[in-house]
Amino acid sequence: MTTPALSKQSLGTGYVVATGVALSVALLAHAVSMAQLSVTDGVILAVGLTPALTLVTANYWLPMSGLDGEQIWTAAEWCGGGVALFTVINIVILLSPLPHSSMVPSILASAVAVGGFGGMLVGWLLELRRSRRRLRQSNDVLFRVLRHDLRNDLNVALGHLGELQREHSDRQSSVGAPGTHVCKLSDSVEALIDTTEKARQIAFAFDADKRARQPIDVVPYVREQVATVERNHPSVTINTDLPDRAPAYADWMLGVVFENIFENAIVHCDDTPELYVTGAEREGRVVVQISDNCPPIPQHELEVFDSGTETPLHHSKGIGLWLTTWVVESYGGTLSLHSAADGNTVRLELRGPTRLDRLWEWLQSRL
């Protein structure tokens, strides 16, 4: 059995933990060595012991802080820099001819621990900021490629497929004929174009701060999607039980949310779908449920949704469900999936207006 190679994550975490242990032991030894520990000295040492013990537990929280191995190593370097800086300051103070009070040793000992924790905290914040900037840049590039470059190329390909379809329209189609393949290719390209449109909507979902969210009535959005489904899919049966009005914090992307929920229920149903849509206001929240009689959602789909992470072995179909989740979360709401043998249910909860919002709305209606 071979010993795994040390990684920068393990080395960085180990260094931070070792630094915390060394500082804790030094502070405790300093406390024991003092002939008489005053209350002030005890408080000062406790101030230093708290960050030192926090560094000791870095083995648990540092790997879960959102940084990779290289970034953890950088944070460890900042920790060492903080310890070195305050150690040098302590040496300068001790060698200076200035008079020293009895509390100076305790202050200097605690300052090293504070410096080590402060240095690691600065490094962690800087690396976290760098990660977010890199993620934002990669998202911008991905969205640009999906929205612009890929979409344009697909539209060109779809145009050529349309020309091929027209060329073969006067020929009798048969199984395996070029016209059949052209139709299938055309459907695939249109599906990809629809995916690029969802990518454009995801960009809007991530820009929640730039969207004006305010109390709006959810019911018209639900009824609009119900009417669209009934118009485009006459075989689908939809039963509704909705209130006259249900205001919640949202914006124009609420229509995208319900569009994806209904689409997911219809497209992935083998039989003729039958949907039951309910809505209600409960304890300051607006709850909308869309149930169907379709086969249960596959377990791997539910696992991906619950964990919020896709892997090469576990991934969900399409990006519509992710888009819906991100939009709902941008409203401060929640989205949950429940699957059973007799069908599936999507439960959507949105934050309703507060009493202050209702008062403001009442005042506006009177002005």
N, C-alpha and C positions, 0 to 999 in steps of 0.2 A: 504494500500500500504506500503510495507516494504522498508526500506532504504538499498541499497546495501552495503555490507561490504567493508571497505576500503582495497585496495590492496597495495602491496609494490610499484607498479608503481605509483599509485595516491599519496601515501605518499611521495615517493622520489621526484616526480615532484613538489608536493606542497611545500616541504621543499626547493628545489632549487629556486622556484619562490618567496617564502617568504624571503629567504636570499637575493635575488636580490632586492626585494622591500625595505627591511631594509637597505641594503647598499646604494641604490639610495637616500632614504630619508635622511640618515646620511650624505652623501656627499653634497646634496643640502642644508641641514641645516648648515653644516660647511661653505658652500659658503656664505649663508645669514648672518651668525654670524660674518664673517670677516668685519672689519670696512672698509677696502679698499682692493678690490680684484685686484691684479696685473694681467698682461697678463700671466706671468709665472704660477701664482697660478691657473688661469683659465684653462690653458693647462693641468696642472697636474691633476686638478679635472676632466677635460674632459676625460683624460686617464683612470681614475678610474670609471667614470660614464658609459663609453662604455661597459665594461664587466659586470657591475652591471645591466644595462638595458638588456643585452643579457641574463642574468640569469632570468630576469623578464619574458622574452618571451619563457622560456624553456618549458612552458606548451604546446607550439605549435610544436617546433622542436625536443624536446627530445624523445617523444614517436615514432617519425618517423625516429629516427636515427639508427634503426636496433637492439636495445637492448630490452630484455624482462624486466618484472617487477623487478625481482631479481637484474638484472644488473643495472637498473636505480637507484635502492636503493643504490647499491654499489657506483655508480657515485655520488650520493647525499652525501654519507658518505665522499668521497674524497673532495667534495666541503666544507663540514663542517670542515674537517681536514685542508684544505688550509686557511680558515678563522681563525681557532684557532691558526695555526702556525704563521701567520702574525700578529695576535693580540698580541700574546706573544712577538714577536719580537718588536712590537711597544711599549709595556709596558717596556721592557728592555731598549729600546732607550730613552724613556721619563724619566726613573728613573736614567739613567746614568748621571754622573757629567760633561759629555762633553758639550761644548757650542752648542746651537741649533740656526740655522738660522730661519728666518721668514717663510721659505718655508717648514720646517720640518713637521708641522701639516698637510699641504695639501698632502705632499708626503706619510705620514703615513696613512692618511685616504684613499687615492687612492690605497695604497699597499694592504690593506685588501680586497678591491674589486677585485684587480688583483689576489690575493692569492686564493680567493674563486672560481673565474672562472678558474684559472690555475689548482686548485685541481680537479675540476669537469672534466676539459678537460683531465687530466692525467687518472682519473678513467674511463672516457668514452673510451679513446684509449686502455687502458688495457683490458677492458671488450670486446671491439670490437675485439681485437686481440684474446682473449680467445674464442669468438664465432666462429671466422674463423678457429681457430685450431680445435675446436670441430667439426665444419662442415666438415673440411677436413678429420678428423679421421673417422667420420661416413660415409663419401663418400667412403673412402678407404675400410672400412669393407663391405659396401654394394656392391661395385664393386667386391671385392674378393669373396663374397658369390655367387653373380650372375655369375661371370666368371668362378669360379673354383668349389665350392662345389655343387651348384645347377646344373651346366652344367654336371658334372660328374655323379650325381645321375640320371639326365634325360637320359644321354647316356646309363646307365645301364638299366633303364626302357625301353628305346627304343629297346635295344638288346633282352630283354625278350619278348616284344611285337612281335618282328620279329620271334622269335621261335614259339610263339603261332600262328602267321599268317601261318607259314610253316606247323604246325601241322594240321591246318584246311584247307589248300589249296586243299586237295584231297576230301574234302566234298563239297556237293552242297550248295551254299550260299542261304539263304532266309532272308526275313525281320526279323530282330531281332536275327539272328543267331550270334553265338560268333564271327565268322569271320568278320561280319559287325562292331561289336563293337570294335574289335581289330583295324580295319582300322581307325575308328574315333579316337580312343585313340592314335594311331600312329601319325595321323595328328596333334593332340593337342600337343603331346610331341615335335614334330618337330617345331611347332610354338613357344613353350616355349624355345627351344634351340636357335631359331633365335632371340628371345628376349634377351637371355644372350649374344649373339654376339653383339647386339646393345648396351648392357651395357658395353661391353669391348670397343666399339668404343666411348662411352660417356666418358670413362676414358681418352682416347686420346684427346677428344675434350676439356676436362678441363685442360689438360697439354699443352695448346697452346704455352706457353713459351719455351717448350722443342722441339717444331716442327719448322723446318726451313721454314718460309714463304718467298716466292720470286715471282716475276712476272712469271706466267706460262700462257700458252694458254688455255683458257677455252673451245674453240670449240671442240678439240679432245675428251675431257671428255663428252661433250654433245652427240657427234656423237657415242661414244662408248656405252653409255646407250641406245641411240635410236636403235642401232644395236642389243643390248642384248634383248630389249623388242620385237623387230620384230622377233627375232629368237625364243624366248620363248613363245610369244603370237602372233601367225600368224594372228589372227582375228583383232588385234588392228591396226588402221590406224594412221600413224604419218606423219604430214606435217611439214617441217622445212624451216626456212628462217634464215640462219646463215651466218655471215661474214666469210671470209677466215681465219681471225685471230682476237683474242680478248684477249690480255694479262691482267691478274689481279693478285693481291696478294692472293695467296692460297698455298696449298700443296696437298699431295696425298689424303687427306680426301675429296677433292672436288668430287671425284668419289662417295663417300658415300652419299654426299649431293644429287646429281642427281639420284642416285639409289633409295633413299627414296622418293624423289618427284615423280618419275615415278611410283614407287610401290604404293604409296598412291593414285594416280589417277586411277590406274588399279584395285587394290583390292577392293576399296570402290565404284566401279561403277557397278550398276545393269545391265545396257545395255552394248552393245559392245562399248568400249571407242574409241573415236577419238580425238587425241591429235594434238595440233598445237604449235610448238616450235619456238620461235624467239630469236634472240640475236643481240645486237648492243652496240657500244661504244658511250657514251654520257657524255660530260663534265668531262672527267677523270674517269668515272665509266663504268663498264661493266654491262649491264642489260640483263638478261635472263628471259623470260616469258614462262611458260608451261600452256597452256589452255586446257580444256577438255569440253566434252559435257555431263558430268555426272550430276546427281541431285545435287541441292545446298547442300553445307556443312551445317550440322545442326547448328542452332543458338548457342547452348550451346558449340559446338566445337569452333566456332569463338570467343565466349566470353572468353573461357579459353586461347586461343592463344593471344587475345588482352591484357588480364590482366596479363598474364604470371604466373598465380597462379591456382593450382588445389585445389578443395575442395571436400568433400564427395558427394555433390550434383551436382557439375559440374566438370567433368573430361574428358579428351580426350582419344581417342582410341589408345592404344599402346604408344611407346616412340619414334617412328621414326621421328615424327614431331618435338619433343623436341630436339632430336639429331641433326637434320638438322639445327634448329635455333641456337643451341649452337656453332656448327661448323662455320656457317656463321658469327656469332657475333665475334668469335675468329679471323676472317679475317678482322674485322672492317667493315663488310658489314651489310646489312639488308635483312630481308625476310618478305614478306607480303602476305596475303591471301585475295582474292576478290571472293565473291560468288554471283551468279545471277541465274535467273530461267533457262537460257540456258547453264549454266556451271560454272566452277570455274577456277580461274587463280592464279598461284603462281608466284610472282614477286621476283626475286633475283637480288640484286645489290651488286657488289663487287668493291673494290677500285682498280683502275687501276694504272699503274706505272706513276711516275712523269717525268718531263722533265729531271731531273738529272738521273733518272733510265734509260731513253732512251739513254741519252748521254753515260752512262757507258756501256750499252749493245752495242752501236755502236762502242765504243772503243775496247771492247772485241772482236767484230767480225773482227776488223782490225788488231788485234795482232796475 
